[in-house]
Amino acid sequence: MAFLLPLLFLSLASSAAACDRCLHHAKAAFYQVESDGELRGACGYGNLTLGLSNGYFSAITATLYGHGAGCGTCFRVRCKNEAMCNKEGTQIVVTDGNESSQTGLVISKKAFSEMALSGKGELLIIEGVVDVEFKRVPCEHKDKNLMVRVEEMSKYPTYLAIKLLYQGGQTEIASIEIAKVGESNWAPMARNYGAVWNSKHHVPDGPLHLRFMVTSGFDKKWIETKSVLPIDWRHGQIYDTGVQINDLAKESCSNDQCAHQHWA
């Protein structure tokens, strides 16, 4: 009967790879304070958080936060208390990492109450902490292109730090490279923290363009901009990359964790 073992292994491997969207489970709470001055999430969005997420923002488990790779990603979350919560749930944008051992998610009060059945939003708020299930979904930003904000730590023209805004699709940005427009001598950037990246070497002179390596399917791909930063780029300014990221990254999970099968 030993010949059955390879077949059994292949069957299990095939089952694990058969699902490309995982369903996660955790406890969720909500932010007690949400004013612009108090939003200091690890992604570094600061007072841009509310506009970026339309008020639907969240801190997420360390695993999914991924040292900042999860910044700007989107999830649909729903409460599992059927007596109090609806089946549609709410959609959030990741703006922070959550290190708590008590909850996996901390979401905005606006998103938290949206999980409730009609008329039970206040009751859900009083509940405070609820069991939830959540899955990765594409981010949609109403026709907004990917934007680049030059951070205050930048020192023109030799050191550049940028923050990425309005990342679309269902992707993560794995790496960024920068070059002078019209040239292909690409220089790598490094993740500084959260959604902020900085130059590792001398910044090229002249107008600059970027290319982003994003997760796509089960692989990665490069997306290149034509022109992003003008020759006189300045900190505090936000520049339009002219590209929208619509790719869908896939996951590998077992059938008992498959969102396709267990989210109805």
C-alpha positions, 0 to 999 in steps of 0.5 A: 500500500506504500504506493498510495502515499505519493497519491495522498500527498498530491491530493492534499497539495492539490486541495491546499492550492485549489483555493485562491482566497483565504477566510480569516477569523479574529476578534475585532474592536473599534478605535476610541479616538479618531480625530485627525490629530490622533491617527498615528497608524504604523502605515504613516498616513496620519491626517490623510487616513480619513480621506484615503479610507473614507472613514473605513480604516483598520489596524490588522494582525501582524501577519497580514500587516507584514511589516508594512506590506499590507498598508493600503490593502482592503478587506471585507469584514463581518461580525459573526453574531447573527442576532446583532450583525448583518451578512454584508459586513463592511469594507476597510482599508489597512492603515495600521498594524495591530500588536494586541493579543486580545484582538486581531482587528481594530476598526473605525467606529463607522465601519464597526457599526456598519456590520450591525443589523438595522437599528442595532448599531449602538448595541454593537458599539456597546458590545465593544469586542466581537468575533469576526471573519474577513477576506481580502478584496480589491481596493477601489478608489473612484478612478484615482490613480496611484499617488506619491507624496514626497515626505518631509524627511526628504532632502532635495535633491539628494535624498527622497522619501515617498509615501504611496496613496490610493493603491488599487487592486488586490496587490502588495508592492514588493519593491520600488525602483527609481530612475531619471526620465528617459533612462533605465539606470534603475536604483532601488528604494527601501521600505522605511516604514509602513507605506513610506519608502526612501532612496538607498543611493544618490537620487538621479538629477532631473524629472524622475519616474518609478517602477513598482513590483506588485504581487499579481496572481501567484507571481509578481510583475513590474508596473512602470510610470512615464513621469512622476516627480518633476525636476524641482520636486518638493516635500509635502507635494503629492504627485500623480503616477498616471497609473492604476493598479488593478491586479489581483494577488492570489493566496493558497489556502486549504479548503476549510479556510477557503473564502469561496466556500465559507463566505455566503 
